[in-house]
């Protein structure tokens, strides 16, 4: 790890689906390349390592290609996909450059097969270089069939590392004619082994990236889908023996269309079928039962598949329905998670943005802030909102445009103009929006710096934060900021500490200056000093003692910051830990919440501390209740009494629904039997509402299949049967749904009509 940390650039990849162990010490999110990193990677890819010369013509062509295709811009933020684009750039026909993920992978795979057909000793290199894709595939038919079946059954069994026993069962279905199985796999570009030293027969293999496994799995599915009477050969991998079960593609679709780890798989299926003109039939089958009783996961499936399809007769109707679902989410859930996904259709987003409600506009604009990319046409519409009479709409528009590496000059100018807005909140948002950019024109940077003298403390704070977030500041600039720690204006002292707070390691002299602010006469400055010191990986004993002394500060803000800072430490003296427990009963909700969070971060709590945390489930404050539920969720075991108290939180009145959602998470993931009792109890409407709320944020669905109930969450699938008649169940479902719940599909309406009839 130390070796990696000393390198200038490190690329870390992750799997999109995994079941994480409980009680993680640290959870990180891989967010992909930023725009600047994409540009840097493209330059490196077309630079000759021996001469150092860059083929600027190719670099400019790739960049131009990406600028014209915003969906592809999102895809190439994933390192493996950007690398593949650069690697196969020469293969693209200028007239038919792919605009979808499926198109990209088709081109990548065709080029790699050209390479592998030679390595497999099927043809000479000269033939492979000039041969058409169909000619190449004709030479490796058996190998393609084997790779597709291997990929599909790996996905079906949750296997990404293929052992000899897995490969042996697949080769029985698709035998090879020339080289042996193990020799063939060792020569394929799509597969890698983590143990080159092992005997070839004993190696484990994995695809170079999970998306390649999903692509080949989709090809296998499509091959059977297109063949009349085609059957999927579903293997059940085990260490002793392997069972084979034939499954009709339609049955497989019905069972797994909402399963989270098939999400990319279904996108590839839609794209591959689009290439053969059969996407319309596939989309119509998706619209058939069984359907998601909640709705959002079905809409996400539709929009993900639409993003891979060039044209569709029902496309406009589906896009209009997506717009209606987005508006429903804004009104029902006060969120716009659907719009935050890059695949959300541009037309549907434009339709929703034209809604007359200011509240709807604010929610959608805020959601766009989390999107890595937005189309230029959408950016232009958002820029118009910068002049809206509602200050909250102006602020939301600034957040949506903030941090964008590539904005039209007129849009960037409009953002900079908000630095002089009459509303302090808008000025602050403008500073933040511009500060998120890696590079700013000198005149804009000067305008941001001028805000250090703004009459409003929040704006000054934002300006200091922007400077503090810069990856590197010259020593003289850093010391100039630190010099303001002793300013006579408390707002300036506070903002200065805030600016320094963002740095993980402060020079000793600066650290000493910050620690001196722990005794500042202003509570806000003391709070900021505690927060800044809490960010430091290591603190001298005297500084740690000074932070602990703030637990008795008269200002609750400072007490809260002290509890939070100490709670983040892996090891604390017993007297400090007991002092944290004592603040569970603090008169201020923020302090109580911080104390709960600090204790919840411990892997195992003593019974007395666990009981003290559980008592906070009935706290009058929603934030404290949420902290208590989350803290209990991190514990390995919970008693029935505690579970009953957690279940009672399904009726929680928390406006932002996190308490209810976290309660569902605890019950569904580790206490399924207890959860099943909710179906017949008075908490059923609350249970359904909590699931519906959560389904807007993640791949969550609830279906009835073969008289069984199936709740499908990203990392757990719960199937159970209950002695409930479907008519009675539908009455409960309809009673639990909001009055303005829209139709998820025409098939659902028909199903209910038949049952009620």
Helices and strands as residue ranges (DSSP letters): H 2-5, H 35-45, H 56-67, H 70-75, H 79-87, G 89-91, H 101-119, H 125-130, H 133-139, H 141-157, H 164-173, H 181-186, E 191-193, G 200-202, E 205-207, H 210-226, E 231-236, E 243-248, H 249-256, G 260-262, H 263-275, H 279-286, H 296-306, H 315-333, H 337-340, H 346-353, H 358-368, H 376-384, G 385-387, H 391-401, H 409-417, G 418-420, H 424-435, H 442-450, G 451-453, H 457-469, H 475-482, G 483-486, H 490-501, H 508-516, G 517-519, H 523-534, H 541-549, G 550-552, H 556-567, H 574-582, G 583-585, H 589-600, H 607-614, G 615-618, H 622-633, H 640-647, G 648-651, H 658-670, H 672-676, G 677-680, H 684-695, E 701-705, E 708-713, E 716-720, H 726-736, H 746-756
